[in-house]
Amino acid sequence: MSVTKFHWRDTPARGMLKLGWIPVVAGNEGGGPMTVLVMYVGYAVAPAAVLYIAVRVTRRLVKRSSSPRRPAAPLGRDLLRLVDDLHRLEHEYSRIERSDSPAKAARLRAVNLAYDDTLRECCLALGLPEPGERPLSGLLRLQTEAELAQHGLVW
């Protein structure tokens, strides 16, 4: 029994190396660098594309099948927490005013704005009209505090 040796460039060997599923283009029977590049890109991109499409389809199906949601709860804080915040901010303002800390004016301004925002939230929690301007002037802040006190809010 004899074994025939052949070189890959020989005509019979080239036919043996051809794969049936590679598209053959006229003049490029054995595939070439372009065919290999196209196959590589296809193998690299196809799994990601399939996964992307699957995720999108799944999200749409979940959105359709989910029941209508209830309206979200109001984001405001409860009234007791707001009263505690007003009390804390008032004491913080007094403490900063008495101190000689650096950037005292900026700290007072920040506490003042936080106090104004808390007053606004208290008005909303009690169903009162919200003060118009921002930041509150001294007179408007005093009127807002008086209105809150008339409705039973003490801090």
C-alpha positions as CSV (number, residue, x, y, z in Angstrom):
1,M,0.0,0.0,0.0
2,S,1.5,3.3,-1.0
3,V,0.6,6.7,0.3
4,T,0.6,9.5,-2.2
5,K,2.1,12.7,-1.0
6,F,0.8,15.9,-2.5
7,H,1.4,19.6,-2.0
8,W,-1.5,22.0,-1.1
9,R,-1.0,24.0,-4.3
10,D,-1.5,20.9,-6.5
11,T,-4.9,20.9,-8.3
12,P,-6.4,17.9,-6.5
13,A,-5.4,19.3,-3.1
14,R,-7.0,22.6,-3.8
15,G,-10.3,20.9,-4.5
16,M,-10.1,19.0,-1.2
17,L,-9.6,22.2,0.8
18,K,-12.6,24.0,-0.7
19,L,-15.5,24.3,1.7
20,G,-19.0,24.0,0.3
21,W,-20.5,26.7,2.4
22,I,-18.1,29.5,1.3
23,P,-19.6,31.5,-1.5
24,V,-17.4,31.2,-4.6
25,V,-17.0,34.4,-6.6
26,A,-15.9,34.2,-10.2
27,G,-12.1,34.6,-10.3
28,N,-11.8,33.8,-6.6
29,E,-12.6,30.1,-6.4
30,G,-10.7,29.4,-3.2
31,G,-12.0,32.3,-1.2
32,G,-9.5,35.0,-0.4
33,P,-8.7,37.6,2.2
34,M,-12.0,39.5,1.5
35,T,-14.1,36.4,2.0
36,V,-12.3,35.6,5.3
37,L,-12.8,39.2,6.4
38,V,-16.5,39.1,5.7
39,M,-16.8,35.8,7.5
40,Y,-14.9,37.2,10.5
41,V,-17.1,40.3,10.7
42,G,-20.2,38.2,10.4
43,Y,-19.1,35.9,13.2
44,A,-18.1,38.8,15.4
45,V,-21.2,40.9,14.9
46,A,-24.0,38.3,14.5
47,P,-24.1,37.2,18.2
48,A,-24.2,40.8,19.5
49,A,-26.9,41.7,17.0
50,V,-29.0,38.6,18.0
51,L,-28.6,39.5,21.6
52,Y,-29.5,43.1,21.1
53,I,-32.7,42.2,19.1
54,A,-33.7,39.7,21.8
55,V,-33.3,42.2,24.6
56,R,-35.4,44.8,22.7
57,V,-38.2,42.3,21.9
58,T,-38.3,41.2,25.5
59,R,-38.5,44.7,26.8
60,R,-41.4,45.5,24.5
61,L,-43.3,42.3,25.4
62,V,-42.8,43.1,29.1
63,K,-44.1,46.7,28.6
64,R,-47.2,45.5,26.8
65,S,-48.0,42.7,29.3
66,S,-47.5,44.8,32.4
67,S,-50.7,46.1,34.0
68,P,-51.3,49.8,34.1
69,R,-49.3,51.4,37.0
70,R,-50.8,53.3,39.8
71,P,-49.9,57.0,40.0
72,A,-46.8,57.6,41.9
73,A,-47.0,58.8,45.5
74,P,-46.2,62.5,46.1
75,L,-42.5,63.1,46.6
76,G,-43.0,65.6,49.4
77,R,-41.8,64.8,52.9
78,D,-44.2,64.4,55.8
79,L,-45.1,67.4,57.8
80,L,-43.3,66.3,61.0
81,R,-40.1,66.0,59.2
82,L,-40.6,69.4,57.6
83,V,-41.2,71.0,61.0
84,D,-38.0,69.3,62.4
85,D,-36.1,70.7,59.4
86,L,-37.4,74.2,60.0
87,H,-36.4,74.0,63.6
88,R,-32.9,72.7,62.7
89,L,-32.3,75.3,60.0
90,E,-33.4,78.1,62.3
91,H,-30.8,77.0,64.9
92,E,-28.2,76.5,62.2
93,Y,-28.7,80.0,61.0
94,S,-28.3,81.4,64.5
95,R,-25.2,79.4,65.1
96,I,-23.5,80.5,61.9
97,E,-24.5,84.1,62.5
98,R,-22.8,84.1,65.9
99,S,-19.6,82.3,64.6
100,D,-16.6,83.7,62.8
101,S,-16.3,80.8,60.4
102,P,-14.8,81.3,57.0
103,A,-17.3,82.0,54.1
104,K,-19.9,83.1,56.7
105,A,-22.0,84.9,54.1
106,A,-22.1,81.9,51.7
107,R,-23.1,79.6,54.6
108,L,-25.9,82.0,55.7
109,R,-27.1,82.2,52.2
110,A,-27.3,78.4,51.8
111,V,-29.1,78.0,55.1
112,N,-31.5,80.8,54.1
113,L,-32.3,79.1,50.8
114,A,-32.8,75.7,52.5
115,Y,-35.2,77.4,55.0
116,D,-37.1,79.0,52.2
117,D,-37.5,75.7,50.3
118,T,-38.7,74.0,53.5
119,L,-41.3,76.8,54.0
120,R,-42.5,76.2,50.5
121,E,-42.8,72.5,51.1
122,C,-44.8,73.2,54.3
123,C,-47.2,75.4,52.4
124,L,-47.7,72.6,49.8
125,A,-48.2,70.0,52.5
126,L,-50.9,72.1,54.2
127,G,-52.5,73.0,50.9
128,L,-51.6,76.7,51.1
129,P,-50.6,78.8,48.1
130,E,-46.8,78.7,47.6
131,P,-45.0,82.0,48.0
132,G,-44.2,83.6,44.6
133,E,-40.6,84.8,44.5
134,R,-37.4,83.0,45.0
135,P,-35.5,83.6,47.2
136,L,-38.0,84.9,49.7
137,S,-37.6,88.5,50.8
138,G,-37.7,89.2,54.5
139,L,-41.2,90.4,54.5
140,L,-42.6,87.5,52.4
141,R,-40.7,85.0,54.6
142,L,-42.4,86.6,57.7
143,Q,-45.8,86.5,56.0
144,T,-45.3,82.9,55.1
145,E,-44.2,82.0,58.6
146,A,-47.3,83.8,60.0
147,E,-49.6,82.0,57.6
148,L,-48.2,78.6,58.6
149,A,-48.5,79.5,62.3
150,Q,-52.2,80.5,61.7
151,H,-52.8,77.0,60.3
152,G,-51.3,75.4,63.5
153,L,-47.7,74.8,62.4
154,V,-45.3,75.4,65.3
155,W,-41.5,75.0,65.2
